Amino acid sequence: MTVETLVANAHKAYRSWSRAPRETRALALEAIADGLVANSEKLVAIAREETNLRLDRLTAELHRTSFQLRLFAEVLRDGVYLDVRIDEKNPDWATGPRPDLRRTNQALGPVVIFAASNFPFAFSVAGGDTASAIAAGCAVILKAHNGHPELSRETAAVVTSALHNVGAPEHLFQLIESRADGIAVLQAPEIKAGAFTGSIPAGRALFDIATSRPEPIPFFGELGSLNPVFVTKQAALHRENQIALEYLSNITLGSGQFCTKPGIIVVPRDSGLSQAIATAALPEGQKLLNERIHQGYVDTLQELQQHTAIELLAQGDEPYDTAPGPTVLSTTATAILDNYEEICRECFGPTGLVVTYEDEAEMLAFARILDGQLTATICGEENDEIVAPLLDELREKAGRVLWNQWSPGAAVTYAQQHGGPYPATTAVSSTAIGTAAIYRFLRPVAYQGFPQQFLPEELRDKPQTPLLRRVNGVVGGVENQHSKYKPL
């Protein structure tokens, strides 16, 4: 099938799907979730073969993937995501006579999604991007990741079958595999958004394509993040061994192949934290996802070790082997302030960097020069005076700020924010995890003065399916005070 046919089919499916009742779309998402669970044994077996990930990890990830599909079904049913606002005609409005205005959110159109390598279920074929796009009413063309091709095909078959069984339009979901096709689809006029999880170079290249089209489109890329951890002097004094062990556990979780891995930990030089990390037992190495990722990890690690401002703090067995033992490097905050771009590089694998500071003002200076991050963590005590100014800096740098917790866990919830300033993502106001991810694939439309029968169902005076709406400034029983202003 040609790219032209792919996108034409996707556009036709979108026009039908975006007008389908919310309940119909919810049932489709639940059918996909049911299909994944019913085929879980087969899918997990293929994933183990193609990704080297552990059975328990893959099983949990498939559960997470089915859960987020079901969660988006609930989002559709409650209708809050539509952000319905109805302002009825009012001749006495403060700024002059107000027309009847009714606003809702609708799907952007067909979208292209580039699957990730490190989460073969949750960020791949039937992952959060696909779930949120289909929930929004978009048609999806999914570019499979070459790290797990057979799993991608089998998962796509589950998705296609589930959609067919609930009567969804044909070609609502389509799989492509070649890089050239992915780029051609991204450039097609019918495509209205793109989503991506992966490296900074690849994501930036796709972002540039999306934004340089004759009709630029939004591109939601999750690229790279160091996810720094800042340890105050008080925290190091009270919990140095605990922090050391938890840090090592988190940089080696999944062999360090999480976009939220805490790649840097900033610690007091006069504490015993560096020594605690250096002398702790390191876990055995695990195979990385594929040969390309392994080679990229080895290249980056070797380049970092050759830097004159970086020292080796701890290293496991066979650090460059196919199952690399963990490595912990060390440098100073002063060195980073002088060589930020050379030292602060994401090393996608079981490696961490310990950064020592003389005083907490130096730690604060490091926080100020950080670039965009998915997460940033403070390990501190409630009476720490440095916490408030440090948090004030980190809120400018990261999409999620953590207090005495570790970043690799990104729960699928209503309040989750998985995004951040560039280069963490290319769209700072969006999230790739949680129910707010649906807003990436929506746009607002206001209808002025239309008779009821022409309006979308959620904008009518008496919608068949109840939902929370703001009507004349009132939502949830709270009236907007501006609605009481008298005319000028």
Disulfide bonds with the S-S distance in Angstrom:
none
